[in-house]
Amino acid sequence: MPGATTNVTVNTTVEKFYDVIRDFEACPDFIPDVKKIVIHSKDDKGAVVEYFLKMFGVSIEYTLKFEFEPYHTIRWSFIKGNKMKDNSGYWKLTPKGNNEVEAEYHAELKLGALIPSAVSDSLINVGLPKLMQQYKEYAESL
C-alpha cells in the first residue's frame, strides 16, 4: 500500500498541537480540500470521523477510527469509503523544548481503481507536505 512519512517542527506546545489534531470540526476551516466532517463518536480514548473531500473535481468520502494516546500519538484505521479501499497511519508528537513540537505524520493509502492517478499521486506526494504545512500554520495562528 503506498505510504509516506513527513515531519514538521511546530512553534507551539505538544498539548496545544495535540488538541489541534483532535479538533476534527475545524479541519474545513484550514484544509480547503476538506468540505465537511461528521463526528460519529468522540471521547478521550478515540473517535470515529467521516471525511468529505473534493480534489481535482473528484469527491472522496471515507470514515476513520482514531485511537488517542494523549499528547504523544494519534493512530487511525480505515472503516469504510466510497473511493478509498484503505487508509491508516499515525501522528507522533515529540516535545522539542520551549514551545516547540516535532510532529511526525505517516499515512498509508489504497485508493479505488476508478481514482485518476493524478489524484492518487497528489494525495501522497503533494498533499502530505501541504497538509503538514496547513496544520502547522493553523496551530501557530492560535
N, C-alpha and C positions, 0 to 999 in steps of 0.2 A: 504494500500500500504506500503510495507516495507520501512522504512526510518531510518536515523541515523544522529546524530549531533556530531560534534567534534570541539575542539578548539585548537589553537596553538598560542604561542607568537612568533612574528617575529621581529628580530632586524633590523628594517627599519622604515621609516616614513609611516603614513597611506596613504599619497599621492602616494608614490612610490609603495606600495603594491597594492593599487587600480589600478594603471597603469599596474602592472604585471598581475593581474587577467584579465584585459581588453585586454591584448596583446595576443589574441587568436592564432595569427600566430606563436607565439613562443612555443606553447604547445608541438608540436612534438619534440622540442629540449630538453625538460627536463622531459617529461612524456612518457616513452618508449611504453606504450600501445596505445598511440595516433599516428596513422600512417599518418593522413592527416587531414587538416582543410580547409573548404571552407567558406569564409565570403560572405554571400549573401547581407548583408547591415550592415552598422555601422555608428553611429553618436554619439553625446554627450548624447542622451537620451536612446539609446539601440542598439541592434544588432540582426541579425539572422545568426546563425552559424551552419554549418553542420560538424559533427564529424565522423571520420572513425577510429574505434578501432579494435584491434585484441588481444583477451585474450584467452588463452588455445586453440589456434587454431580456435577460433570462431570469424568471422568478424561481427562487430556490427556497424551499421550506424544509425545516428539519427540527427535531426535538432532541435535546441532550439532557443527560442526567449528570449532575455535578456532585462531587464529594469535597467537603471543605476540611482542611487541616489548618485551623486559624493561624494567620499571619505567616504561613510557610508555603503551603501547597494547595492548589485547587485543581482537581482532576475531573475530566469529563469522559463520558462514553455515549455512544450513539443509541438512540431508542428507535427513531423512525425518520423518514424523509421522503420527499417526492422525487428528487433528482439526485439524491445522495444515498450511497449504499453503506458508508461507514464514516465516522468522524470521532476520533479520540485524541486525547492529549492532556497537557497539564500546563499550569503556571507554577513556577517555583520562585519564591521570593527570598532574597538574602540581604539582610541589612548590611550596608557598607560603611556606616558611620553616621555622623550627624546629618539627618535629613536627606539620606540617600539610600536607595534600594536598588539592587541588581535584580532585574526581572528576566527570567528565562521562560520562553514560550515555546512549547513543542506541540505540533499538530500533525496527525496522520489522517489523510482524506482519501476516500474512494468515491468517485462520482459515477453517476449512471452513464450508460453508453450513449445516451442522447445529448449529453452536455458537450458543447463545442470545446475543442482543445484550447482555444483562447481563454475560455472561462476557467477551465481546469488549471492551465498554466498560470493564469493571473492569480488565482486563489493561493497557490503555493509560492510562486516566485516574486510576485509583486505585492499581493495582498498581505502577506505576513509581515514584511518590514513596514508597510504602510499602516497596518493595524497597530503594531507596536508604537509607532510614532503618534498615532491618534490617541492611544491610551496615555502615553507619556505627556502629550500636550494637555490633555483634559485633566489629568491628575495634578500637573503643575499649575494649572489655572485656578484650582480650587483654593 
